[in-house]
Amino acid sequence: LYYQVLNFAMIVSSALMIWKGLIVVTGSESPIVVVLSGSMEPAFHRGDLLFLTNFHDDPIRAGEIVVFKVEGRDIPIVHRVIKIHEKENGNIKFLTKGDNNEVDDRGLYKEGQNWLEKKDVVGRARGFLPYVGMVTIIMNDYPKFKVCI
């Protein structure tokens, strides 16, 4: 029993070290995310696993896919930057939209907010694995399945 507990602790600590290492290497607070909706189809489908980076020196460009958090929402959103607004002092604000959505994301932002800022970005999509994240979605949608595993 002692060895089993120790083995389990080593697995958990190894996973945590890998996760923290990825955070340092990618510059993103969440280097891997799962696409939870179909708003980005056909680029990304529900269940795709995205790999993110968030290097602060790289400028955000129109057409880039970003993952952002909005005040009042717990779950990050994966959408494409459609417009950039650069101020004279160098501050950049931008507007996003899901590829499969009819309108831009201003309805998703907090009340009175019309643009996102760089501080709202969790990361930028750099790669993906199709449908690998379906396991996460299934476990969240069906808690009994999670207990069985």
N, CA, C and O of each residue as an XYZ file, in Angstrom:
596
protein
N       0.828     -1.192      0.000
C       0.000      0.000      0.000
C       0.877      1.263      0.000
O       0.566      2.246     -0.673
N       1.968      1.219      0.759
C       2.889      2.349      0.816
C       3.456      2.650     -0.573
O       3.512      3.809     -0.985
N       3.876      1.606     -1.295
C       4.445      1.788     -2.635
C       3.392      2.295     -3.620
O       3.717      3.080     -4.510
N       2.160      1.868     -3.481
C       1.106      2.346     -4.373
C       0.848      3.836     -4.146
O       0.706      4.602     -5.098
N       0.790      4.229     -2.896
C       0.589      5.643     -2.573
C       1.772      6.468     -3.083
O       1.583      7.545     -3.649
N       2.969      5.972     -2.884
C       4.163      6.667     -3.352
C       4.184      6.759     -4.881
O       4.535      7.802     -5.434
N       3.812      5.682     -5.560
C       3.732      5.675     -7.024
C       2.722      6.712     -7.520
O       2.998      7.466     -8.453
N       1.563      6.737     -6.888
C       0.526      7.699     -7.270
C       1.016      9.132     -7.064
O       0.792      9.994     -7.913
N       1.675      9.384     -5.950
C       2.217     10.716     -5.666
C       3.265     11.121     -6.697
O       3.325     12.284     -7.095
N       4.089     10.176     -7.130
C       5.100     10.475     -8.160
C       4.442     10.799     -9.494
O       4.898     11.696    -10.202
N       3.393     10.094     -9.845
C       2.689     10.366    -11.107
C       2.059     11.756    -11.073
O       2.183     12.525    -12.027
N       1.392     12.070     -9.982
C       0.755     13.385     -9.849
C       1.793     14.502     -9.863
O       1.605     15.514    -10.539
N       2.876     14.331     -9.130
C       3.907     15.382     -9.097
C       4.602     15.521    -10.451
O       4.959     16.631    -10.845
N       4.798     14.417    -11.165
C       5.394     14.487    -12.510
C       4.486     15.246    -13.468
O       4.951     16.078    -14.246
N       3.194     14.957    -13.409
C       2.240     15.658    -14.270
C       2.234     17.151    -13.960
O       2.190     17.976    -14.873
N       2.279     17.499    -12.683
C       2.308     18.901    -12.289
C       3.585     19.591    -12.769
O       3.537     20.734    -13.225
N       4.717     18.910    -12.669
C       5.982     19.486    -13.136
C       5.961     19.702    -14.647
O       6.448     20.723    -15.134
N       5.405     18.756    -15.386
C       5.306     18.903    -16.845
C       4.417     20.091    -17.182
O       4.754     20.899    -18.046
N       3.269     20.197    -16.491
C       2.348     21.308    -16.735
C       3.021     22.647    -16.443
O       2.936     23.568    -17.256
N       3.682     22.768    -15.303
C       4.365     24.018    -14.947
C       5.502     24.323    -15.924
O       5.742     25.485    -16.252
N       6.190     23.301    -16.382
C       7.242     23.482    -17.383
C       6.681     24.024    -18.688
O       7.274     24.909    -19.304
N       5.535     23.491    -19.109
C       4.883     23.986    -20.325
C       4.466     25.444    -20.174
O       4.563     26.222    -21.123
N       4.004     25.814    -18.989
C       3.619     27.202    -18.738
C       4.823     28.130    -18.925
O       4.699     29.196    -19.528
N       5.975     27.729    -18.415
C       7.185     28.544    -18.533
C       7.649     28.621    -19.990
O       7.982     29.703    -20.475
N       7.674     27.493    -20.685
C       8.171     27.442    -22.061
C       7.266     28.200    -23.027
O       7.760     28.887    -23.922
N       5.943     28.087    -22.861
C       5.009     28.698    -23.809
C       4.622     30.119    -23.451
O       4.130     30.856    -24.306
N       4.835     30.522    -22.199
C       4.432     31.855    -21.774
C       2.939     31.991    -21.565
O       2.446     33.102    -21.368
N       2.207     30.889    -21.602
C       0.757     30.905    -21.470
C       0.349     30.283    -20.147
O       0.917     29.274    -19.730
N      -0.640     30.885    -19.482
C      -1.123     30.328    -18.222
C      -1.847     29.000    -18.427
O      -2.027     28.233    -17.481
N      -2.258     28.734    -19.660
C      -2.913     27.471    -19.992
C      -2.404     27.023    -21.362
O      -3.012     27.363    -22.377
N      -1.306     26.271    -21.416
C      -0.683     25.940    -22.694
C      -1.459     24.946    -23.562
O      -1.183     24.813    -24.754
N      -2.427     24.249    -22.964
C      -3.240     23.290    -23.715
C      -4.698     23.507    -23.336
O      -5.034     23.519    -22.152
N      -5.577     23.682    -24.341
C      -7.012     23.835    -24.088
C      -7.795     22.945    -25.046
O      -7.305     22.555    -26.106
N      -9.019     22.637    -24.644
C      -9.927     21.843    -25.466
C     -10.994     22.769    -26.035
O     -11.553     23.588    -25.306
N     -11.282     22.649    -27.321
C     -12.355     23.418    -27.949
C     -13.676     22.814    -27.489
O     -13.927     21.629    -27.705
N     -14.523     23.628    -26.852
C     -15.755     23.121    -26.255
C     -17.003     23.349    -27.102
O     -18.052     22.768    -26.823
N     -16.903     24.188    -28.132
C     -18.092     24.463    -28.945
C     -17.737     24.395    -30.431
O     -16.575     24.220    -30.798
N     -18.738     24.535    -31.260
C     -18.538     24.497    -32.708
C     -18.402     25.866    -33.327
O     -18.537     26.006    -34.542
N     -18.135     26.893    -32.514
C     -18.090     28.260    -33.032
C     -16.909     28.526    -33.958
O     -16.922     29.518    -34.686
N     -15.896     27.679    -33.951
C     -14.726     27.889    -34.809
C     -14.674     26.925    -35.990
O     -13.658     26.856    -36.682
N     -15.740     26.189    -36.229
C     -15.742     25.289    -37.383
C     -15.738     26.113    -38.655
O     -16.387     27.158    -38.678
N     -15.074     25.726    -39.678
C     -14.379     24.467    -39.928
C     -12.912     24.445    -39.484
O     -12.244     23.425    -39.651
N     -12.396     25.548    -38.922
C     -10.987     25.563    -38.515
C     -10.729     24.557    -37.398
O      -9.813     23.739    -37.489
N     -11.538     24.621    -36.349
C     -11.429     23.691    -35.221
C     -12.806     23.144    -34.897
O     -13.807     23.855    -34.985
N     -12.844     21.888    -34.525
C     -14.098     21.238    -34.175
C     -14.152     21.000    -32.672
O     -13.135     21.045    -31.979
N     -15.345     20.748    -32.192
C     -15.545     20.438    -30.771
C     -14.699     19.218    -30.408
O     -14.777     18.182    -31.069
N     -13.894     19.347    -29.359
C     -13.044     18.246    -28.925
C     -11.609     18.333    -29.418
O     -10.775     17.525    -29.008
N     -11.299     19.289    -30.283
C      -9.908     19.450    -30.717
C      -9.065     19.978    -29.554
O      -9.528     20.797    -28.759
N      -7.841     19.505    -29.467
C      -6.907     19.923    -28.430
C      -5.978     20.974    -29.040
O      -5.286     20.694    -30.019
N      -5.960     22.181    -28.467
C      -5.130     23.272    -29.000
C      -3.890     23.463    -28.149
O      -3.938     23.370    -26.923
N      -2.776     23.732    -28.820
C      -1.521     24.071    -28.159
C      -1.326     25.575    -28.286
O      -1.397     26.122    -29.387
N      -1.080     26.242    -27.169
C      -1.016     27.700    -27.150
C       0.355     28.218    -26.756
O       1.095     27.571    -26.015
N       0.674     29.395    -27.266
C       1.800     30.178    -26.768
C       1.272     31.573    -26.484
O       0.214     31.955    -26.984
N       2.004     32.335    -25.684
C       1.581     33.702    -25.387
C       2.805     34.555    -25.084
O       2.997     35.013    -23.958
N       3.621     34.759    -26.099
C       4.805     35.591    -25.933
C       4.398     37.052    -26.093
O       3.824     37.428    -27.115
N       4.688     37.868    -25.098
C       4.193     39.242    -25.053
C       4.854     40.168    -26.073
O       4.337     41.251    -26.345
N       5.986     39.756    -26.638
C       6.648     40.592    -27.639
C       5.993     40.492    -29.011
O       6.104     41.411    -29.823
N       5.303     39.369    -29.274
C       4.659     39.179    -30.577
C       3.402     40.028    -30.672
O       2.534     39.949    -29.803
N       3.293     40.848    -31.731
C       2.069     41.643    -31.883
C       0.898     40.757    -32.323
O       1.084     39.776    -33.043
N      -0.292     41.116    -31.885
C      -1.499     40.394    -32.299
C      -1.905     40.915    -33.663
O      -1.923     42.125    -33.892
N      -2.233     39.998    -34.576
C      -2.577     40.375    -35.942
C      -3.976     39.875    -36.291
O      -4.457     38.889    -35.733
N      -4.611     40.567    -37.215
C      -5.915     40.138    -37.710
C      -5.753     38.778    -38.390
O      -4.780     38.547    -39.107
N      -6.704     37.891    -38.161
C      -6.658     36.550    -38.733
C      -6.089     35.513    -37.775
O      -6.251     34.313    -37.992
N      -5.427     35.966    -36.722
C      -4.829     35.063    -35.746
C      -5.921     34.503    -34.820
O      -6.879     35.203    -34.490
N      -5.770     33.252    -34.410
C      -6.724     32.627    -33.498
C      -6.188     32.757    -32.080
O      -5.084     32.310    -31.771
N      -6.999     33.384    -31.221
C      -6.594     33.621    -29.841
C      -7.574     32.946    -28.885
O      -8.736     32.706    -29.215
N      -7.072     32.652    -27.701
C      -7.901     32.170    -26.603
C      -7.896     33.289    -25.580
O      -6.835     33.737    -25.146
N      -9.084     33.743    -25.193
C      -9.172     34.876    -24.283
C     -10.183     34.610    -23.174
O     -11.106     33.808    -23.314
N      -9.970     35.315    -22.070
C     -10.905     35.271    -20.943
C     -11.569     36.627    -20.833
O     -10.936     37.668    -21.010
N     -12.863     36.593    -20.536
C     -13.627     37.809    -20.349
C     -14.111     37.848    -18.909
O     -14.507     36.826    -18.348
N     -14.077     39.025    -18.320
C     -14.544     39.186    -16.946
C     -15.993     38.713    -16.840
O     -16.846     39.096    -17.640
N     -16.251     37.883    -15.845
C     -17.594     37.361    -15.638
C     -17.817     35.984    -16.252
O     -18.870     35.380    -16.044
N     -16.845     35.482    -17.001
C     -16.949     34.148    -17.601
C     -15.768     33.306    -17.128
O     -14.626     33.766    -17.116
N     -16.059     32.074    -16.742
C     -15.006     31.195    -16.224
C     -14.227     30.496    -17.323
O     -13.029     30.252    -17.181
N     -14.903     30.171    -18.422
C     -14.301     29.359    -19.472
C     -13.703     30.258    -20.550
O     -14.378     31.160    -21.044
N     -12.436     30.021    -20.922
C     -11.832     30.802    -22.009
C     -12.523     30.536    -23.350
O     -13.103     29.470    -23.556
N     -12.457     31.499    -24.244
C     -13.114     31.416    -25.551
C     -12.044     31.385    -26.634
O     -11.064     32.127    -26.574
N     -12.242     30.513    -27.629
C     -11.320     30.385    -28.762
C     -11.990     31.023    -29.979
O     -12.966     30.484    -30.502
N     -11.467     32.178    -30.436
C     -12.023     32.842    -31.620
C     -10.915     33.554    -32.400
O      -9.788     33.699    -31.925
N     -11.265     33.987    -33.598
C     -10.317     34.639    -34.500
C     -10.371     36.159    -34.359
O     -11.446     36.734    -34.192
N      -9.211     36.804    -34.425
C      -9.130     38.269    -34.411
C      -9.559     38.770    -35.789
O      -8.998     38.366    -36.808
N     -10.570     39.660    -35.812
C     -11.051     40.160    -37.106
C     -10.685     41.624    -37.353
O     -10.598     42.055    -38.503
N     -10.470     42.391    -36.277
C     -10.107     43.804    -36.434
C      -9.090     44.189    -35.372
O      -9.150     43.733    -34.230
N      -8.157     45.036    -35.776
C      -7.148     45.581    -34.866
C      -7.346     47.096    -34.810
O      -7.554     47.744    -35.836
N      -7.279     47.647    -33.603
C      -7.376     49.097    -33.413
C      -6.148     49.516    -32.626
O      -6.028     49.219    -31.438
N      -5.229     50.213    -33.300
C      -3.988     50.628    -32.646
C      -4.049     52.114    -32.330
O      -4.325     52.942    -33.198
N      -3.785     52.431    -31.071
C      -3.789     53.825    -30.643
C      -2.421     54.452    -30.927
O      -1.448     53.749    -31.201
N      -2.366     55.767    -30.858
C      -1.127     56.482    -31.126
C      -0.030     56.152    -30.119
O       1.154     56.208    -30.450
N      -0.419     55.807    -28.887
C       0.579     55.493    -27.863
C       1.091     54.058    -27.961
O       1.911     53.641    -27.143
N       0.621     53.303    -28.944
C       1.096     51.941    -29.161
C       0.209     50.859    -28.583
O       0.418     49.679    -28.862
N      -0.793     51.239    -27.770
C      -1.726     50.250    -27.237
C      -2.580     49.666    -28.351
O      -3.061     50.381    -29.230
N      -2.754     48.364    -28.296
C      -3.534     47.688    -29.319
C      -4.784     47.105    -28.693
O      -4.726     46.456    -27.648
N      -5.909     47.341    -29.336
C      -7.168     46.706    -28.967
C      -7.637     45.933    -30.189
O      -7.331     46.294    -31.325
N      -8.390     44.855    -29.938
C      -8.831     44.047    -31.072
C     -10.214     43.460    -30.829
O     -10.693     43.384    -29.697
N     -10.834     43.052    -31.919
C     -12.178     42.482    -31.915
C     -12.097     41.063    -32.441
O     -11.346     40.791    -33.378
N     -12.865     40.151    -31.846
C     -12.832     38.741    -32.238
C     -14.198     38.283    -32.723
O     -15.216     38.947    -32.525
N     -14.180     37.105    -33.376
C     -15.413     36.501    -33.882
C     -15.142     35.028    -34.139
O     -14.071     34.666    -34.627
N     -16.096     34.189    -33.816
C     -16.000     32.775    -34.161
C     -16.242     32.595    -35.652
O     -17.132     33.238    -36.209
N     -15.473     31.735    -36.310
C     -15.622     31.525    -37.749
C     -17.032     31.079    -38.126
O     -17.514     31.399    -39.213
N     -17.686     30.351    -37.245
C     -19.011     29.793    -37.518
C     -20.131     30.674    -36.960
O     -21.300     30.289    -37.012
N     -19.791     31.846    -36.431
C     -20.784     32.767    -35.868
C     -21.154     33.838    -36.882
O     -20.360     34.185    -37.756
N     -22.371     34.356    -36.754
C     -22.861     35.390    -37.661
C     -22.331     36.780    -37.291
O     -22.074     37.602    -38.171
N     -22.169     37.040    -35.991
C     -21.776     38.378    -35.535
C     -20.487     38.306    -34.722
O     -20.055     37.232    -34.305
N     -19.878     39.485    -34.505
C     -18.647     39.537    -33.710
C     -18.952     39.263    -32.235
O     -20.103     39.039    -31.860
N     -17.917     39.285    -31.416
C     -18.016     38.851    -30.018
C     -18.376     39.959    -29.028
O     -18.306     39.733    -27.820
N     -18.748     41.118    -29.487
C     -19.036     42.205    -28.541
C     -20.127     41.817    -27.541
O     -20.146     42.333    -26.424
N     -21.019     40.933    -27.919
C     -22.057     40.447    -27.013
C     -21.515     39.532    -25.924
O     -22.169     39.331    -24.900
N     -20.314     38.971    -26.138
C     -19.696     38.089    -25.152
C     -18.835     38.847    -24.148
O     -18.607     38.370    -23.036
N     -18.356     40.032    -24.542
C     -17.496     40.810    -23.667
C     -18.313     41.360    -22.500
O     -19.543     41.370    -22.544
N     -17.622     41.815    -21.459
C     -18.346     42.394    -20.320
C     -19.086     43.649    -20.778
O     -18.736     44.266    -21.784
N     -20.099     44.003    -20.026
C     -20.948     45.126    -20.400
C     -20.135     46.408    -20.562
O     -19.350     46.771    -19.687
N     -20.330     47.081    -21.679
C     -19.612     48.324    -21.955
C     -18.267     48.129    -22.624
O     -17.632     49.109    -23.014
N     -17.815     46.891    -22.769
C     -16.523     46.617    -23.405
C     -16.744     46.316    -24.884
O     -17.532     45.435    -25.231
N     -16.056     47.040    -25.747
C     -16.197     46.830    -27.195
C     -14.975     46.199    -27.835
O     -15.050     45.708    -28.961
N     -13.851     46.206    -27.135
C     -12.599     45.677    -27.663
C     -11.904     44.859    -26.580
O     -12.104     45.094    -25.388
N     -11.099     43.911    -26.999
C     -10.246     43.169    -26.082
C      -8.868     43.810    -26.069
O      -8.480     44.492    -27.017
N      -8.137     43.588    -24.991
C      -6.765     44.062    -24.894
C      -5.846     42.865    -24.714
O      -6.299     41.750    -24.457
N      -4.564     43.108    -24.851
C      -3.593     42.018    -24.752
C      -3.662     41.290    -23.406
O      -3.368     40.097    -23.336
N      -4.044     41.990    -22.351
C      -4.148     41.379    -21.020
C      -5.253     40.321    -20.957
O      -5.228     39.464    -20.074
N      -6.214     40.365    -21.872
C      -7.320     39.406    -21.896
C      -6.930     38.084    -22.557
O      -7.642     37.090    -22.420
N      -5.810     38.067    -23.270
C      -5.406     36.890    -24.041
C      -4.729     35.859    -23.143
O      -3.792     36.175    -22.409
N      -5.219     34.625    -23.213
C      -4.617     33.499    -22.494
C      -3.518     32.891    -23.354
O      -2.482     32.471    -22.839
N      -3.743     32.843    -24.653
C      -2.756     32.280    -25.561
C      -3.211     32.379    -27.001
O      -4.330     32.799    -27.297
N      -2.313     31.982    -27.886
C      -2.588     31.974    -29.329
C      -2.391     30.563    -29.846
O      -1.418     29.894    -29.499
N      -3.308     30.122    -30.667
C      -3.253     28.754    -31.188
C      -2.045     28.592    -32.104
O      -1.867     29.358    -33.051
N      -1.219     27.592    -31.814
C      -0.034     27.299    -32.624
C      -0.104     25.924    -33.263
O       0.635     25.643    -34.206
N      -0.980     25.065    -32.766
C      -1.138     23.727    -33.307
C      -2.315     23.047    -32.644
O      -2.845     23.539    -31.648
N      -2.731     21.900    -33.201
C      -3.854     21.193    -32.603
C      -3.801     19.712    -32.927
O      -3.160     19.289    -33.889
N      -4.487     18.936    -32.104
C      -4.714     17.511    -32.352
C      -6.220     17.325    -32.445
O      -6.940     17.643    -31.499
N      -6.707     16.811    -33.574
C      -8.162     16.708    -33.740
C      -8.787     15.680    -32.799
O      -8.301     14.557    -32.657
N      -9.872     16.098    -32.165
C     -10.770     15.262    -31.355
C     -10.141     14.592    -30.140
O     -10.816     13.795    -29.488
N      -8.901     14.869    -29.806
C      -8.255     14.245    -28.654
C      -8.924     14.701    -27.351
O      -8.939     13.957    -26.371
N      -9.468     15.899    -27.338
C     -10.105     16.438    -26.149
C     -11.520     15.952    -25.912
O     -12.153     16.365    -24.940
N     -12.035     15.086    -26.773
C     -13.395     14.563    -26.578
C     -13.526     13.820    -25.259
O     -14.606     13.791    -24.670
N     -12.442     13.221    -24.790
C     -12.468     12.524    -23.505
C     -12.841     13.508    -22.398
O     -13.653     13.186    -21.532
N     -12.260     14.692    -22.420
C     -12.571     15.724    -21.432
C     -14.033     16.148    -21.524
O     -14.707     16.292    -20.503
N     -14.520     16.346    -22.738
C     -15.911     16.759    -22.933
C     -16.868     15.682    -22.435
O     -17.857     15.990    -21.769
N     -16.581     14.431    -22.751
C     -17.442     13.328    -22.311
C     -17.461     13.242    -20.783
O     -18.518     13.041    -20.184
N     -16.298     13.394    -20.157
C     -16.252     13.326    -18.695
C     -17.004     14.482    -18.045
O     -17.583     14.311    -16.973
N     -17.005     15.662    -18.678
C     -17.752     16.799    -18.127
C     -19.254     16.659    -18.376
O     -20.061     17.032    -17.523
N     -19.634     16.123    -19.541
C     -21.047     15.979    -19.882
C     -21.711     14.816    -19.144
O     -22.901     14.869    -18.836
N     -20.932     13.765    -18.863
C     -21.468     12.572    -18.208
C     -20.644     12.251    -16.958
O     -19.699     11.465    -17.025
N     -20.992     12.850    -15.831
C     -20.201     12.647    -14.601
C     -20.116     11.180    -14.176
O     -19.127     10.781    -13.560
N     -21.120     10.377    -14.488
C     -21.084      8.961    -14.122
C     -19.947      8.250    -14.865
O     -19.327      7.335    -14.324
N     -19.679      8.674    -16.100
C     -18.578      8.099    -16.877
C     -17.238      8.386    -16.190
O     -16.350      7.534    -16.156
N     -17.108      9.609    -15.641
C     -15.889      9.996    -14.935
C     -15.678      9.099    -13.711
O     -14.561      8.665    -13.428
N     -16.767      8.832    -12.996
C     -16.673      7.992    -11.798
C     -16.271      6.558    -12.183
O     -15.486      5.923    -11.478
N     -16.802      6.057    -13.287
C     -16.471      4.713    -13.742
C     -14.994      4.586    -14.077
O     -14.370      3.566    -13.784
N     -14.436      5.619    -14.690
C     -13.006      5.579    -15.035
C     -12.181      5.636    -13.774
O     -10.951      5.614    -13.839
